[in-house]
Amino acid sequence: MIRVTSIHPTSTANLLALFYGIFGFLYMLQSAFRPGTSIYIPLGLALPFLGVKLNVTAVFPFSLVAPICYAISGWISGMIAAMLYNAAAIYFGGIRVSVAQQPTQASDSPLSTVSLALK
């Protein structure tokens, strides 16, 4: 049994920035076919709880910036989430993860199979 007691904040932030940027791009494409609507640009994990929102009319030049805004928001959210997890893991011990490596045969791919089970 392995215990995840810490998550690197920068790598978590970078990964979430990538995901948010991709979804922001898809949202930009969707809003491009609905002219005159306002698009919601998030400002990070904590700011929605404070009631801070930024609504902008989806005009063509700004809609190109939406994926960048989403990526920045994802980075901020990932950084805050990782720091909150690390703080909580100090008191609660983190998440226990069971890792099992299955034996590989000559016909299997060179990549090993890893099974994760959260308990």
Residue pairs with C-beta under 8 A, 6 or more apart in sequence:
1 96
1 97
1 98
1 119
2 96
2 97
2 98
2 99
3 93
3 94
3 95
3 96
3 97
4 89
4 94
4 95
4 96
4 97
5 89
5 90
5 93
5 94
6 86
6 89
6 94
7 82
7 85
7 86
8 82
9 78
9 79
9 82
9 83
9 86
10 79
12 78
12 79
12 81
12 82
13 74
13 75
13 76
13 77
13 78
13 79
13 82
14 75
14 78
15 78
16 74
16 75
16 77
16 78
16 81
17 71
17 72
17 74
17 75
17 78
18 71
18 74
19 74
20 70
20 71
20 73
20 74
20 75
20 77
21 67
21 68
21 70
21 71
21 74
22 67
23 70
24 66
24 67
24 68
24 69
24 70
24 71
25 66
25 67
25 70
27 39
27 66
27 70
28 39
28 63
28 64
28 66
28 67
31 37
31 39
31 58
31 63
31 66
32 58
32 60
32 63
34 58
35 58
36 57
36 58
37 57
37 58
38 55
38 56
38 57
38 58
39 55
39 56
39 57
39 58
39 63
39 66
40 53
40 54
40 55
41 54
41 55
41 56
41 66
41 69
41 70
41 73
42 48
42 69
42 70
42 73
42 77
43 52
43 53
43 54
43 73
43 76
44 73
44 76
44 77
44 80
45 76
45 77
45 80
45 81
46 80
56 62
89 95
95 118
96 118
96 119
97 116
97 117
97 118
97 119
98 115
98 116
98 117
98 119
99 114
99 115
99 116
100 114
100 115
100 117
101 112
101 113
101 114
101 115
102 112
102 113
102 115
104 112
104 113
